[in-house]
């Protein structure tokens, strides 16, 4: 019996290996034989093993090349009106020139192709995902059972798995198009991925394939198998909506490929509505048939909204009070706390899973609350903080009553020794500088933080959640003239983010100028510090307006600081050249170090406001649990900050009293004046607000030579 089991297992591994033969090279895939396919896909256990291998390729690609350390890290998270980079512009030209649209395109021709976009990067690894998906799709197509389960009226385990492979291929193409525009379309194993295909055709094909499998898949939680690291019917409905909005949106396309290059999925030549002027042989526009895509999006997003399976959109916070005394009253924060606790979040539709203590868990390291701790045995370990928040957005655009602000952004990081630290605006990384940090992932906030090594927190990667579906549905409704439905879902998002009666949705819509613009602006607040904003602005055609607004706001802020020592925004927030800080023993005063949402009426408390900061309540016990030593005995762990949102005259009585009380006057907004070029000049460097934005990445020399095509947009060919 043992020998028989080993023989079957060995045969299974060999067959799966044949199906995935040469998948590591997207240009060299091989077709499985029908015998191998029938063996592997004759039952769900062996078929699931094949799909697990494809998921692992996607998880590795997503974490290491797309969202953690890849192109998302380099430009998507840092290149918007909301988010920015921490270090000096000239220190990281390989990131910052693509981030700033290649200085209005003028720098594209001299951009060093391999300075950041490596040969083994997002492009190659996303095509590896496609190759693995293609192998499964082609193999399942060849089995005798395929027509039966695909013609059924309901989902089965095998049709569900087939839908997962279709979804993986669509996801990989969606990410490729975001970064590279037009790419080869490969759908058969053994057929080389060469020659460019129009992105519009790829969108249409992927959307239609997703529509075919959607009804034959299970929703999240519909059975024990349907956990949130599996592509579900719920996810596919959201993905159809997401890809329809992408396909219908504005993008920069090449004008050097011929007037008949851009076609739809049926081969019909497309026409486009353009914005602005051409740039680097590129034109910025959207398909003339965009409304049909929005109508399709509405159908599937509505289906997702009406029956999301076990996905929960929290509108109230039922967590109450913690054992240490923190009072929770912010349903928006639940999603991030659950992720910090290494759970699949209730609101998530899909997350790619990570394992604590292993691999490269770069996303919270790069986009979490910053720490100057060492690479190991620190409290918490180093968090680099590649993504930061634009100060003019934090101070001037976020409503002070919006409960998402403090969850999204924080003015303090960690020393790595269990102590809170104000982050200067001077260019730097970690908590040594770079300005306002992202705050949604914070190892201080984890129930079991991993302190033995950096970049191994175990926090999963979020990829789709319910609030995106609500706002995408609202957007599709607004574009197609259904403002009433759009307002319903916009209101849902806003009302959970504000105290009762403070959302003021009607006033917000009026101030934005239209329902459509209000939905897109709201999306900025909902997904601030997550890297959603840049692509959203590109595809909606609102990029130039957003750039102009943040540039003007930043200029006025810095001029006010330079002239008066402070600047007051229209929402009442004031940023000053200096603030006053001192370390305090928060645990002795409040019973805890890690603060939650600021309790009502405590807005004048310099420790509790702004909220969602401080330090882990018990680093000492965490060290012991990890067989480590906590050598830091200072009980003054939390930073009290005065003057963060109001001006304190440094020569006045209030400043004198603060100094007498142990506070120290420290530079704050004055750094923005000192680093004017970093915060203003290099912010979308020289963009003229009309030229087609060059936001894409070049193909590398190896991709060009093996793929049989050339770079556009004046990118170098070598």
N, C-alpha and C positions, 0 to 999 in steps of 0.2 A: 504493500500500500504506500509506504514512504517513497519507494522508487517511482511508483506511478505518479504521485503528486509532484515529485521533482521533475519528472519527464514532462508533465503537462505544463508546469510553471516555466520550464526551459523553452518549450515550444511557444508559449505565450510571449515570452520576452523576445524570442527570435522573430516572431511574426510582427510584433509591434515595432521592432527595430527595422524590419523590412519596409513597413509602412512609412516610417520616419527616415528612411535611408537618405542620407545627404541633405536632410532638411536644414542643417546648420548653414549651408550655402544656398541662398535663395535663387541662385542661377543654376543649380544642379539638383533637381529633385527627381526622384524615380517613382514610377507607378508600381503599386503593389499588385500582385497577381490576384485573381479572383479567389483562388484557394486560400491565400493568406487573409484576404478580407473576410471571407465566409467564416474562417476560424475565429478571428478576433471579434467580429461583430455578430457572432451567433448568439451571444448572451450579454447581458448588461454589465456583468462583472469585468469581462475582458475588454469590452468596449469602453467602459469607464476608465480603465487603466490607460488606454490610448489617449483619451481626452485629458486625463490628469497630466500627462506629459506635455500636452499643448498648453494647458493652464500654467504649468511651471515655466515654460518659455515666455508666456505673456507676463507672468508675475515678475520674472527676472528683468524682462525688457522694460516693463512699466516702472519698476523701482530704480533700476540702474541707468537707464538711457532716456526715459521720457519724463518721469515726474520727480525722481529723486536727484540724480546727478546729471541729467541729460539736458536736452534743449529747453524743456520746460523750466528747469533750474536756471538756464542761461538767459532766457529772454521773457518767457511767458509770465513768470512771477514778478519780474523786476521792471518790465517795460510798459507801464500803464500810467494813467493819471493818479492812481491810488497807491501803487506799489513802486518801490525803487530798490537800488542796490546799496550795499553798505560801504564799499571801498572806493578809493580814488579812481576816477575814470581811466586814467592812464595806466593804472595797475593791472587792469583786466580788459584790454581792448578786444580780445576774442569774444567776450560777452557783451561789452558795452556798445560796440558799433552795431551789431545786429539788433540790440535792444533799442537803440535810438534811430532805427530805420536807416542805418548806414549813412547818417548825416545827410538826410534828404536824398539818399541814393548816390551821392557823389563819391562815397568811400567804397562802394561795392566793387568797383573795378580793381582796387588795390588791396582789397581785403584778403588776408592770408587764409586760404581755404582750410588748412589743417591747424590753424591756431586754436580752434576749439571744436569744430565739427570734424571729429576723427573718422577714419575709415570704418572702424568697428564701433559704430554709434547707433543712433536711433534708426536710421534708414535700414541698415543691414539687419538689425535685430527685429524690427517690425516685419520685414520680409521673411524672417525666420518664423515668426508667428503665423504669417500667411501660408508659408510652406507646410507647416504642421496642420493648420486648418484644412488646407487643400487636400492633404493626404487622407485625412479622416473623411472629408466630404466625398472625394472621389471613390474611396474604398466603400463607403456606405452606399453610394449610388450603384455600385456594381454587385451588391448582394441581392439574392433572390427575394429577401423579405422587404426590401426597400419600398416597392410600390404599395405593399399592404399597409405598412404603418404610416406612410405619407398620404394615403387616400382616406384614412380614418377620419372620423368626425371629432375626435377628442385626442388629448395628449396621451402618449405612451412613453415608457422609459427610453425607447430607442428614438422616437421622434424628438423627444426633449434633447437627447444628446446630439442629434443631428443639428438641431436649432442652435445649440451652444457653439458648434463648429462654425456655422454660418455667422453667428454673432461675433465670434472672435475675428473672423476675416474682415467683417465690417468695421469693428473697432480699430484694427490695425490700419486699415485704409483711411479711416477718419483721421487718425493721428498723423499718418504720412502726409495727407493733403494739407492739414493745418500747417505743417512745417515746410513742406517742399512744393506744394501746389500740384502740378501734374507729375504723375509717376507711372511706371509700367503697371499694367494690370495682368496679374497672373492668377489663373483659376484652375489650371490642370497640373497635376504632378508630372514632372518630366519635361515640361515646356518652360524654356528659359524666360525669365522676366526681363525682356528687352524692349526698347522703344517706348516713347512716352504715350500715354493714353490721356485723353482729356479728363480732368477731375470731375466734370459734370456727368459724364458717362459713367464713371465709377460710382459716384453718388447714387445715380438712378438705379444702377444694377444692384448695388448693396441694399438700397431701400426696398426694392421689389423682392429680393430674396428674403429679407427680414419679414416682410408682409406675408410671404408664403409660409414661413415656419411659425409665426407668432401664435396662431391658434392651436398649434400642436405642441405647445410647451406649457410647463407648470408655472404657476405664480409663486412668488416668494412664500415659503412656509406651507405650501399646499400639501407637501408630504415631508417625511423626515429628511429626504435627500436635499430639499430645496433650501439650503442655507445661503447666506449672503455672499459667499465667495464663488457662487455658481451663477452663470448667466441664465436668467429666468424669463418667463413670459413678461413679467413686470418690467424687467430690464430691457427686453427687446422693444416693448411698447415705448419706453422712454427713449431708447436709442433711435427708433424710427423718427420720433419727434425731434430729437437732437440733430440727427443728420439732415432732416428736412429743413430745419432752420439754418444749418450750415450751408446746404446746397442753394437755398433761396437767398442767401446773404451776399453782401458785397465782398469781393476778393480781387486781388491784383493778379491779372492774367497776362501772359506773354503776347506780344503783338508780332513777334518774329517767326511764328509757327505757321502762318498762312491764315487767310480769312475763313477757311472752312475747317480749321483744326478742332474748334470747340463744338462738340456735338452732345446731344442728350443720349440716354441709354438705348434709344432705338436707332441711333445713327443720324438723326436730323440735325442740321446745322443750327446753332443757337444764335439769337441776337441778344444784345445786352443794353441795359440802361447804365450809363456811366456817370461818375461823379468826378469833378475836378479835371486835372490835366494829366496827360500821359507822362511817364517818367521811366527812363532806362529801358525803353521798348516794353513798357508795361502799361496796362490800362486798368483802372479800378472801377468795377461795375458789378451789377447783378443780372441774372437771367431775366429776360422779359416775361417769362412764364412763372415767375417766382410765386405768384399767388396760389397756383395749383399745389405747390409744395407746402405752403402754409395750411391749405385746406386738408391735405393729408396729415400734416402734423396734428391738427386739431382732433382728428378722428382717434388717433392712437394715444395722444396725451390725455384726452378725455377718458378713454378706456382705462388708462393707468390710474387716473385720479379717482374714478368711480369704484375700482376694485384693485387696490394695490397689494392684495394678499395680506401678509402679517406686518407690513410696513406701517409704522406709526408716526404721524406728524404731531408732536407735542405742542399743545396750546396753553397748557398750565404746567407749573412746576410743582410736583407732589413730593419732592424730596424732603421738604421741611427743614429740620435743623440737624446738623451733624453731631457726633458724640463730643466734639470739641467746641461746639457752639456756633459754627458758621450757619447763617440762615440763607437758604437757597430760594430765590424767587426770580428765576430766569429760565424759561423753557427752552430758549434758543441755545443755552449753554449745555443742555443735556447731551446733545449729539457729541460734542467734543469731550465731555467728561467720560462718556461711555467708551469712546475711542482711547482716551488716556488710560482707562481701566482695562484695556485690551479686550473689550467686548465688540461684537458686531453691534453697531448703533441701531436703535429702534428705527430711526428715520432713514437709514441706509437702504438702498435698493441693491447696490453691489459695492463690495470692497475687495481689493486684492489682499490676501492675507500674508502676514509676516510672523516670524517666530522670534521671541525674545532671546537674546544672547547669541544669535547666529546671523550670518549674512551681512548685508549692507543695508541697514534701515535708514536711508539717507533723508527721507522726507521730513520727519520731525527734527532731524539734525540740521537740515538746511532751512526749514521753514517753521521751526518752533521758536519758543521764547529762548533768547540767547543766554549762554552761560560761558564764563571764562574758566571753567574747570578744566582739569587735565584730561588726557585721553582715556584714563582709567582711574578708578578709586577716587572719584570726585563726587560732589554733592550739589548739583548734578554734574555729570561729565560734560565735556565741551559740547556746545551747540553753536555752530558757526554763524547762522543767521544770514544766509544769502539774500533772503527777502526782507525788506523793511517797508515801513509805511511813510508815504509822503507827508511831511508835517502840515502842509496846507490842507490836505485832505482830513487829517486827524483833527486839526483845530477848526477848520473852516467849513467842511462839508458834512461831517458827522454831527447830527443833532445831539446835544449833551444829554438828552433824555432817552436816547436810543440805547437799549440794553445790549446791542451788538457791538458797540464801540469798544468797551473794555475787554470783552471776550476776544475781539479781533486784534487789538493793538495794546501795547504796554510801553511805558516810558522807562521801566526798570527791567533789568535782567538779574543774573545770579553771578556771584563771584566764583562759584564752584566750591565754596567752603561753607555753604548753608546760610549765606548772607545776601541780602538784596542790594542791588547797585543801580544807580542812575546811569543811563546810557547816553554818553555825549553824542552830539551831532557830528563831531569831527570824524572824518572817514577812518574806518577801521572795521574789524570783524569781532565776533563774539560780543561780550558786553563791554569791550574796551572802546567802542565807538560805533558809528554807522547810523545812529538815530533810532527812532521808535521801532521796536521789535514786533514781529508777529507774535500772537499770544494764544492761538487755538490749541497748539500742542505744547505742553510744558511738563517736563519730567518731574517737576515739583508736585504736579497735580496727579501723578500716577499713584495708584494704590500700592503697586510693587515696582518702583523704578529700578532699572538695571544699572547699577553703579560700577560694575566691574570693567566696563568697556564702552566707549562712545559708539554711536551709530548702530546700536543693537537694542533699541528700546522695545521693539516688538509691536509698535503701533501700526495697525493696518493702513493701507492706502485707500482713501475714499475716492470713489469714481462716479457714483450717482446717488443722489438722495432726493427725498420727496419735495423739498422746497424748490429744487431746480425744476421739477415737473410742474409745480404750481405756476412758477414764473414763466416757464416756457409756454405753457398753455395760455396764460394771460397774454403773453406776447403775440402768439398766433391769433388769438381772438381780437386783440387790438389792431393788428395789421389788416385783418379781414372785416373790420367794421363792427365787431361785437364788443363794444366798450363796456356794456353791462356785465358780461361774464368776466371780462378782463379785470374789472374793478373788484368783483367778488374775490378773486384769488389774490390780487394785489393787497386787498384789505386783510385777508387771512395772514399774509406774511407780515404786514406792518403791525397789526394789532398784537401779535405775540411778542413783538420787539419793543413795545412801548408800555409804560404804565397805563392803566385804564383811562380812556378818554384823551390820551395824549398823541395818538397816532396821526390824527388830523389828515386823513387820506385825501379828502377833497381839496384842501389847501395845498397838499403836496402835488397833486396832479396839476393844479393850476400853475404852481410855480415852475413845473417842468415844461409846460407848454402843450402837452398832449398826453393821452393815455399811454401811447407807445413809449414815449420818452420817460414817462414816470416808471413804467415797468422796468426799463433798462437801467435807470438810475437806482431803482430799488434793488435790482440784482447786484449792483455794485456794493451796496451796504450788506446784503445778505452773504455775499461771498468775498468780502474784503479779506485780504491776506491769504487767499487761497489760489491766486493765479488765474482766476476766471475772466478777469476784466479785460485784458488785452484783446483776446480773441472775440469777446462779445462786442467790443467797440469796433473792431475791424469788420465783422460780418454785418453789423447793423448800420454801417455808414456814419457812425457818430464819433469816429476817432478824432478827426480834425477839430471838432467842436470841443471835445474833452481836453485835447492838448492845449488849445487856445485858453480854455478856462483855467487849467492848472498852472499854465505859464503866467497868466496875468495875476492869479491869486498868489502865486509864489513870489512874483516880483513885488507886488504891493506889500506883502508880509515883510520881505527883507528890507524894503525901503523904509517901512515904518519902524522896524527894529533899529535901523541905522540912524534914523532921524530922531526918534523919540525914546528909544530903549524899549518899546513895546508896540504891538499891533493888535487891534481889536477887530475880529471878524463880525459879519452881520448876524451870526447866531449868538453873539454875546461872549464867545470865548476870546481871551486875551493871551497871546504868547509874549513873554518878556525876555529881555536879554539875559536875566539871571533868575535863578530860583534859590530857595533856602531849604537845606536838607539836614537831617540828623538821624542817626540810627537809634532805634528804641527796642525795648523788650516787649514785643507785641503779645507773646504768650502769657506774660505776667499780667498784662492789662486786659486782654480780650479772651484769653484761653486758647488762642490759636495764632499761628504765624501765616497760614495760607488764607488770604482773604477771599471772600465771595463777592457777589453783587453788593454794592454799597447799600446798607440799610436806609430806608427813607428817613430823612431828617439828619443824616450823618454826613451830608455832602461837605461840611466844613471840617471833618475829621481828616487830618493830613496823612493818616495811615490807611484809612478805609476808603478814601476817595483819591483818585479813581480806583475802581475795584479790580478784582481778578488778578491780584499780584501777591507779593509776599514770598514766603518760602515754605517748603514742606514742613508739616507740623512736627515730624519726628525723624529727622535724618539720623539721629543717634541709633534708634532701634533698627532702621533700615541697614545701617552699617553692620550691626551685630548679626542681623539675619543673613547677611552676605559674607559672614566670617571676616569682616574687615574692621578697621579701627577708625573711629571718628575722632580726629585729633583737635577739633576746633571747639573751644569752650566759651566763646563769646555769646552771651544770651541776647545781645542787641542785634537782632537778625533782620528787622524790618525798617524800611526807610520812610520817614515822615517827610512830606514835601509840601512846602508852602510857596504860593505864587505861581503854581503851574498853570492856572487859568485866569489869574488876576494879577494886575501890576502892583508891585511893592516898591515904592520909592526907596532906593538904596540909601538915601540921605534922610529918610523920614523916621518917625517914631516907631512905626511897626517893624522896620528892619532892625532898628536898634534893640527893640525888645526881643526879637527872634535871636539875634546874636547873643544876647544876655542869657537866653534860654538854652543855649548850646547848639543852635543851628549854624550852619556854614553857608555863606554865599558862594554859589557855584555858577559857572558859565552854562547858559542854556541857548536861548535864541541868538546870542552874540556869535555863536559858532556858525550859524547860517549866514551871517554877514561875512565872517572870515572866509567861509568856503562858498562864496557866491557862485563861482563857476560850477562847482559840484552840484549845487541844488537848483541852479537856474540855467546857466549856459548849456550844460550838458544834458539837461532835461529835454529829450527829443531834439537834440542838437541840430540847429539850423532848419528844422522842418518849416515849410512855407504854407502849410494848411490847405494847399490845393493839389500838389503833386501826388500821383499814385504812390501810396506808402509801400516801400520795399521792406516787407516784414519777413520774407521767406529766407530759408537757408540755402546755400549753394550745394550742389552735388559735389562729392569729392572726386579726385582724379580717377580712382579705381572704378567708381560707379559710372563715370562718364565713359571710360574706355570699354568696360564690359557691357554696359547697357545700350551702347549705340546711340547716344544722344548728347546734347551739349547743354551747358549752363546758359540761362538767360539773364535778364536784368543787369547786364554788364558785369556779371561775376566772371572771375578768371576761369580759364579752362584747365589750369594746372597749378 
